[in-house]
């Protein structure tokens, strides 16, 4: 396997992975994929070993395909796979750097696979309210609100089962990050064992509101309430990850979050 210090960013599409990626790779000792000519410089698109999320339907769909999930038992786990991925990615890294950051949304359900290939990996996983993820990705998926919310929850649930197998992982909420970006970046770099960078990006704290308004507007329809009830079980699934559907702006505690 490839003995490099990898930092893998994971989270659903439109969950803040791109923003985190830009901030973290500003560190002098960290290099990220650049000038790749693929969306958001995502590593999934510039390697020749495994299939990208697009192959399985793309945002809002790929997690429904069982073959998109990968862990350490996957047939592609081998030294040759690790070396080929490194060869593909190294064209876009500053290879003299001590740490290499890569971000792709499907890392959320492939962390164990990546850890098997790159044993020195650290994982940073960002969660975002499933309602916000739903409406932010609907323009791509063209699927229903119910399907998109279920897709988001399933991704989180798969990760929650996988996290116990990861050696080094940090989990945060998008909502916490945008309210206190520098404080959260400081915590992330403490986890990495590195001096933090200064956040100079424009981080807007209230982006979720427009998606919450879309949810409230949609829920005014009696038909929508009947066809997609907010059951106790669904609310419990939300609260497991620090969110609520009955009180959409609430941020309950979650054992999954890094303190």
N, C-alpha and C positions, 0 to 999 in steps of 0.2 A: 504494500500500500504506500501511498505518497505521504511522506513525513513533512508536511508543511503546516504552518499555523493558520488554519482557516477560521474565518468568522462567517457563519452562514446566517443571513437574515431571512425570516419567514413570516408569513401572514397573508391573509386573503388579499386579492386584488383590491386596490383602493383603501388599504388599511394603514397607509403611512410608511410602507417599506421603502419607497423611493426617497422620501424625505430623510428617513434615518440613514439610508445608504449614503446620500450626499453629505450628510453631516459627519458621519463616522469616518468615511474615507478621506476626509480633509486632514486627518492626523498624519504627521510626518512619517510614522512608521507603519502606516496601513496603505495598501494599494487596492484599488477596485478596478473592475473591468471598465475600460473607457474606449471610446471611438469604435464601438462594435457595430454600429449601424443596425441595431436591433432595438425593439421597444425597451426603454428604461435600462439599457445595458444589462439585461438579465442573462445570467449564465446558462439557463436552460436552452436558450436559442443559439448558443455558439459552442455547442459540444456535439459529438457524434456518437455517444454511447447510449443514452436513454431518450425516450420520447418526451416532448414538452407537453404542457397542459393543453395547448392548442390541438394536439392530436386527439385528445379525449373530450373535445367540445369547447375548451377554453373557459373563461371566467363564468362562474355560476353553474357550470356543468361538469367539469372534469372529475370532481370528487365522487360523483355518482358512478363513475366507471371503476370497477374494482381493480383493473389492471394498472390504473394510474398510481396506486399505492405501492411503495417500495420500502423494504427494510433490509436488515442484514442477511436474511435468508434468500433474497432475490438472486436469480441466476446470474445477474450482471455483476454481482459482488466478486471482484477479483483484482489482483494487482495490475493486470493488463487494462482493466476498465479505469482504475484510478490513474494510471499513467497516461492513458489516452485523453481523459478529461483534463488532466493537468496540461498536457501538450496543447489541447484545443484552447484552453483558457489563458495559458501563459503568453500567448501572442498579444493579449490585451492588458496584462499586468506589468507593473514595474517589478521584475523578478528579483531585484536586489533587496526589496523590502522584506521586513521580518514577518509581517502579517498580511493576509490576503482576504478581502471581504467579497462575498458574492451574495446577491439577493435575487431570489425568484419566488413568487408566491407558492408554487408547489412544494417548496422545501418544508412547508407545514406538514405534509404527509409523507415526506421522504427523509426526515432527519436521521433516522436509524441507518438508512442506506448510505447517506453521506458520511456519517460517523464511521461506518465500516470501511469506507474507502479512504477517508482522511482522519485517522485516529486522534490527531491533535485538534480536532474541531471544537469550536465554541458556537453555541446557537443563541441568537437573540430573536425572540418571537413576540410580535406585536398583535394584540387583539383589538378589535373595534366592534362597536355595537352592531349586531347582525342587521338591524333595520337600516343603518347607514350604509353598510356594505351592500345590502340588497338594492337600494335605490341608486347607489353610485355605480353599480355594475349592470343594471338592468338594460341600459342602452346597448350593451354588448351581447348579453345572453338572450334578450327578447323573451325571457321566461317569466312566470308569475311571481308575485311577491311571496307567496307561500313556498314555492319551490326554491327561491333564492335564500330565504331565511333558513329553510331546512338544509340547504347546501352549506351555508355558513356554519350552522351548528354542528353538522356532521364533521366538517373539517376540524373544528375545535375539539370535538369528542375523540377523533382519531389521534390528534396530537396529545390529548390528555392521557390516553392510554400509552402512548409512546414515550412520554416524558420520563417515565421511571427508568427507561433504558438508556437515557442520555447522561453522559458524564459531566457535562458543563452546559447549563442552559439558563437564560435570563428571560423572564416573561413580564411584559408590561402592557398596559392599556393605552391605546391611542388617546383616549379622553384625558388621562392623567398627563401624558406627554405634552399635549398641546396647551394645557393650562400652565405647566411649569417645565418648559423645554430644557433650560439649562440644568435645573436640578435633576431631571431624569437622565440627561446625557452624562452628568457627573456620576450617577449611580451605574450607568452602563459601563463607563470607562473604569470605574472601580472594580466591577466584575471582570473586565478584561485585564486588569492589573496594569493600566496605562494612565498617563496624565491626560485629563479631559481636554477636548477642544472647546473653543468658545463658539456658541451658536450664533451665527450671523444671519441665518435664513429668516424669512418672514413666516412665522408660524401663527396661523390664525386659530383662535380657540373655539370659535362658534360654528364651525363648518357643519357639524351634525344637525344643527337646527333646521336647515332647509329640508333635510331628509325626514326628520321627525314631523315636520309640518305636512309632508307628503303622506306619511303614515296616518296622521290624524285625519286628513282629508279623505283618504281612502276608507278609513274605518267608519266614517259617517254613513256609508252605505250599509243598509240593513242586510243586503245580500252578502256583502263581504264578511260581516260579522258571523253570519250563519255558516258560510262556506269555510271560513277560517277562524274558528273560535280560539280565544286565548285561554287554553285549558290550564289547570294546575300543573300538569305534567310539563307542558311547554314552558311555563314560567319557571319551574324548577331547573329545566335545561338551561335557560338564560342565566339564572342566578349562579349556576355552577361556575360560570366564567366572568362573574362580576357585573352582570347586566340584569335588566328587568324589562318585561314587555307590558306589564300592568301599570308600572310607574316608569315610563320610558326614559326619563332623565336621571333616575336613581342609579347609583353605582355601588351596589352591595359588595361586601368583602368576598374574596375568592381565595381558596387555598392554592390555586394555580399560580397566582401572581407572586413575583419575587419581591421580598420586603427589603 
